[in-house]
Amino acid sequence: MEIPKSHPRYHSLVLREKIVEGMKEGIVAPQGLIAHGRGETFDYIIGERTHEYALEAERAAVALLLLAKRPVISVNGNTAVLVGKEISELSKILNAPLEINLFHWSKERVVKIREYLEKYGAEILSAGDAELEGLEHFRRIVDRRGIYIADVVLVPLEDGDRCEILRKHGKKVIAIDLNPLSRTALMADITIVDNIVRAIPNMIKMANEMREMSKSELEKIVERFDNKKCLRKAIEAIHVYLSKKAEELM
Ligand code: PTJ
């Protein structure tokens, strides 16, 4: 669908089109449309911008990924179509392979996502030759060279209990989730409450700036970060935004 640039919701409509096209191509799961709608709602009530608390989380996330010995970036259908190019760039800068890990798993979708991402040149893992103990759904299927042995995993647009299991397996988890109330947001070590389409470009910029930092500088950034405080700020920002909108109607 051709969207006129003059449309007041142009950017949001472009993202919707990407998700819908992705679904038609068999990359995005049908449930991905619903997940995207939930994300849109939360983005709307934070004012569709990156807040200071999100920048702090993005910086801590980049520091943790730079410190990691075996970092991995998990990719699902929504992530692939929204930021395939950008997440591949981040993967290369951080030396963190992408791993295709799906909730609504099918062999065909794994192949399609792989083919879709391959043009961007990052290392892509998708062997599905290991299982994460403690999980019953398809997200348990991982790559022996990737999530299975990773020490830090970036999990954008997650669905909840894998985050808990990854932590139980001793891994540090970074989530990107616009919903600060989700189980994933509450379970992760670092939660980035920001739209993935803003978060990943921010993280690319930060990674380029921070990759020359010393280990102790990076460690300080991670130590200073407080995820609960960050989530509190995100919830307060929603409250402030909605109160302002209500006042405007007085
Ligand atoms: O491709 P698959 O099979 O792995 O499935 C992917 C989805 C996203 C369908 C699956 O993981 C799922 O059902 O996720 P949930 O439980 O709907 O959770 C997705 C979370 O991501 C929700 O809390 C949304 O608010 C959030 N979200 C959606 N779009 C964005 C987002 N967060 C950041 N940026 C977005 N663009």
Residues whose N, C-alpha, C, O or C-beta is under 5 A from the ligand:
A	BS01	PTJ	A29 Q31 G32 A35 H36 R38 G39 N76 G77 N78 N101 L102 F103 H104 W105 L157 E158 D159 I176 D177 L178 N179 S182 D194 N195 I196
